Amino acid sequence: MKYIFLFLMMSFACLGHAQNLQLADNYADQGEYEKAYAIYAKAYATNNRNFNILFRMVGFQQQLENYKRADSLLDTGEKTAYNKLLFPIEKGYNASLQGKDSLASDYYQIAIQQIDSIPKYGYNIAQSFERRSLLKEAIESYERTMKVDPSMDYNFQTARLYGEQGELELMFEKYIDLMENNEQIVPRIQAVFSQYVTDDAATESNQALRKALLLRLRKEPKLLYNQILSWLFVQQKDFNAAFIQEKAIYNRTKENMFGLMDLAATANEENDDLAAQNILEYIVETSQVERIRYLAQVLQLKIETANAQVTDYPAIKTKYESMLEQYGKAEESFLLQLDYANFMAFKSGDYQQAIDLLTALEQQKLASFQKAEVKMLLADILVLQEQFNRALILYSQIQNDLPDSEIAQESQFKVARTSYFQGDFKWSLTQLKVLRGATSKLIANDAMQLSLTISDHSLYDTTFVALKAFAKAELKQYQNKNQEALSLYEALLQEHKGDDIEDEALLQQAKLFELDGKWQKAQENYRSIIDNFGDGILADDALYRLGMLLEEKLQQPEEAQKIYEKIIYNHADSIFFIDARRRYRRLRGDFETSEI
């Protein structure tokens, strides 16, 4: 019992000690350093070999600018401390606070030189320098430790500190060395690079990494350098440059084309369809694996379909039928059949053929997410046919079958959009509010855009007259009844001129003009938005679409460059900013050939 009592007493004493120090730290946080010092001094009196407590006391005196008192504390503490290694650093730091930089440097060198005889404490010395933000001395300590004892590896620490110092070239060199020695840590180091690399190829960090990799690649071709260069170019959205690197990787290994397929898909997602098509064409021509060729051809045709005009539809339909004949209609060609059904319904207007294809596809052995995709497209087709209630049932089934999934969030958005088409704007808004925090950025953006359309244009129009007219026109546009939609937009622009909804009507009408190849009319609409609604939320949309129209359809690259420049300087928060900057630089001729 006696020993238990003593143990309990010691435990309570330690607890009280810790609570007192916590109180002192609270005083220090409030700037009451005298009170904090008094509490720490009592604790130090009971254990004058605890230099951690001593160093806190020194810190309080430094905050009070009592530097001589701090010196005295350090001198006294050093005499009684078991481990005197860190005292020169603290003395040096105290000297630096008094402007005695030369003396501080001498103390720091004394601390570093200790590593020669006791390298096992090199890490502690370096860490102490880090705590004082003495990065140069910390790097020197780590590197000296590794030199004295090569079994110790502090390259990660030194690379990180070079980065904190802004010595980017040295940092990247260190990290590349680490990756060379152990390629398993490549993802970890790429995560570090992400803190420095941006989507802007002109930044110092991007240039430094690119330079380091290209110089090494010239001296000794290694796949690692190609892989990191490809990663860098993807961050910069320069998919053609990344393609060069991925092609080099494939030519050396001949292993697989998954890297190239991933790159093509990413380029497509980032709206660089030209780069995506270049990559896909190479895959189709080069790959000896039928499944890879199939996936490439499916994505090729999907991109072609998305960019097609009405006159292209017959040729596209022939391509789909030819591919289905080649790959069959089993579950292995699921993506192809889904895309073909989408094309038939939304482009050709052959609803029944699309439904028949999807109904047959449902009978195959599909995974749960594939079944949900088929059900989603069937619901979309029901909306095309204005069978809204049946569509809502299917959308709800998807949410019940796969709750909390991305496809469930997409179906919830489509419930909101269907309610919007029906004119039930309040229920649509209720659904959209939930989706603002959707995991998919695309769904969240779509939800936000539709939410703004409803809320902004129903604020003063409580009868929703203009909004109903706009929703009706959007439904016709969704149904691919372009001429009807154009007429409805034109009527809306005439009858509601000056209303808040005018810029949205002009934008949607311009998109339809582009589909019909009426480039001049589309350009007029975009310029009308820019001139009359320059401060509105659609100004950057109009600028971006006008820039692409001038660049790709009207063959006016210099004019397109001016438009992209306006986005760069006036709309830095636009979702089109990155692509506009990439296109601007490409037209200006900034992109250099990426050597292999």
Number of C-alpha atoms within 10 A of each C-alpha: 6 7 8 9 10 11 12 12 12 12 12 12 12 12 11 12 16 13 12 17 18 14 16 21 20 15 17 17 11 10 14 16 21 16 17 24 24 14 19 21 17 13 18 17 10 9 12 15 17 17 21 10 18 24 18 16 24 24 19 23 20 19 15 15 14 13 18 14 14 23 19 12 16 21 13 12 19 19 11 13 14 11 12 13 20 22 22 22 26 24 19 24 22 24 21 15 13 14 11 13 15 12 15 22 18 13 20 25 16 17 24 25 16 17 24 15 10 13 22 14 16 28 19 16 26 29 19 17 25 16 10 12 13 17 19 15 22 27 23 15 30 25 21 19 28 18 15 16 16 11 9 16 14 16 18 13 18 24 24 20 22 19 20 13 12 12 15 22 19 19 23 24 17 19 22 23 12 17 19 15 10 10 13 10 13 18 11 11 17 16 11 14 19 11 10 14 21 17 18 18 21 13 12 15 22 21 15 19 23 20 15 17 20 18 13 14 18 11 8 10 14 15 17 17 24 23 18 19 26 25 18 24 22 19 18 21 23 23 27 23 21 27 24 19 25 24 20 16 24 16 11 11 9 11 9 15 20 13 16 24 21 11 24 28 20 17 22 20 11 14 14 20 21 15 20 27 22 15 26 25 15 15 24 18 9 11 15 12 12 11 13 18 20 20 17 25 19 21 21 21 19 21 17 15 19 11 11 14 14 11 11 12 16 10 9 18 16 11 14 20 15 12 18 16 10 11 15 15 17 14 17 15 19 19 17 25 25 19 19 27 27 24 22 20 24 19 21 16 17 14 20 13 14 24 20 12 16 22 14 11 21 17 11 14 12 15 10 11 14 17 18 23 17 21 21 23 22 24 24 26 24 19 22 22 13 16 14 19 15 13 25 21 12 21 28 16 17 24 19 11 14 15 12 12 16 15 20 21 23 23 26 24 24 25 25 27 25 24 20 24 23 16 17 14 22 15 13 25 22 12 19 27 15 14 23 18 14 20 13 15 11 11 23 20 16 17 28 17 14 18 23 15 17 20 14 14 17 20 10 10 12 9 10 16 12 20 24 19 17 25 20 19 27 23 21 19 22 16 21 18 18 19 14 14 23 22 13 22 25 16 15 21 21 11 11 15 12 10 13 18 20 20 26 18 21 22 22 20 27 25 20 20 20 18 17 15 15 13 18 14 15 26 21 14 22 28 18 17 24 20 11 12 16 16 11 12 14 18 23 27 18 26 26 24 23 25 30 20 21 20 19 12 13 15 12 14 20 14 15 25 22 14 23 29 20 17 24 20 10 12 16 14 11 17 13 18 21 19 20 25 20 21 23 23 16 14 16 12 9 13 14 8 9 15 12 15
